[in-house]
Structure formats: C-alpha cells, structure tokens
C-alpha cells in the first residue's frame, strides 16, 4: 500500500519511503536478535537462593517467581551515588514499566531490587505511585555484586535488567540465569549512553519519533516543580 498524507512534498515522500525501508530492516533485525536470545542455552544456576527484604518480610529469589517460570529483575541505582537517593533515570524507566506489569504478570514475574534498606525502597514506590511493581532490598545479600549491578568495590550501584528461569519441577526446580543487559558493559556508540535496556524504555523510544530526538545532556528528574 502506498501511503501519503495531506500536503506532503515529493521530497518528503521520497525521504520517508527510504526511511520506511530502514524501519522494516530494523524490525526484521529486532526479531532475529530476539529469536537468538530465546534460543540461548541454559545459563548458570544461581549460586544461592538470595534472601531479600520485602514489604512483608524476607523473601527468596525463588519465591519471587510465584507460580511463573520466568522472573524479570531490574536492579535500579538506589542509592544512585555518594549523595544517596534513587536514580532519576532508573525511576523514569520504572514509571513506564509500572503500568505494563498488570499485563506482563499474566506470563512472567517481575521485581525491582534496591540496595538501600527496604523502607527507603517502599517509600519511593509510594511517592511515585507505583501500584504494580514489587520492590525488594538486597542490602543484606550479594545479589548486586554477583550479578554486576554494582562496581567491584560496591561503591557505585549500576542499573541492570536480568531474566531468570526456573527449571521444570515447580517450586523445586533449579533457578538459572537466562539473560542480562550486558550492553551496559559493552563500548557505547559515540555520544550515546549504553542503551542496554532500550527496547523496553518508553521514554527514550518516544523521543526517537520526534524531530528533537533524545536531546543532548537532558535526563529525567525526580520532580519538575
């Protein structure tokens, strides 16, 4: 189907058709990468059933699965730096995901891990109005260190998206690492951030549709008042 819109010039249509070819190419490549990801062999079994602090008391990694076979974990930068407090960019990312959870939890479980005490994580959840995201604290375990969500010395938290898979066998199945956003550690393109979880980051993808793009030096804030 040949698409046109009111008032467009032939120059615009020619450029847009060239772009459309690139968009279709990107769509194909996105599925190729997703298929390769799905086809990964079993990852390493987790070294321990990490115990997190949750809203209702201690909760293990295996318990975070609930009755699902797949668990998505986002390690947010909290504290973000030596000044403490939650990372605004991580927060914006999770603002976008909170509404998705009511749909995604029909198929997979998800949890957000903070390194600060659980009280701080829950207070931030309340302040943001997150209704669906489950927040737990890794303050008393080595999850962040083991799964590369902090620098080796523990001085700096790092954002990482992880996927874990529970082997068949219900609650007794082994929990294995399936995938993590390792682009966080790959060399970034010039003048770009790592974009390691970009495909699920609503904010930046929305900007990519706009003529202003992502902008240079602009980042989300916790408040704009």
Secondary structure, DSSP 8 states (H G I E B T S, - for coil): -----TT--HHHHHHHHHHHHHHHHHHHHHHHHHHHHHT-----B-SS--EEEETTEEEEHHHHTTT-SEEEEEE--BS-STT-SB-HHHHHHHHHHHHHHHHHTTT-EEEEEESS-HHHHHHHHHHHT-SS--EEE-TTSSHHHHTTSB-TTSSSB--EEEEEEE-SSGGGS-EEEEEE-GGGTS---TT----TTGGG-HHHHHHHTSTTTT-SS----S---
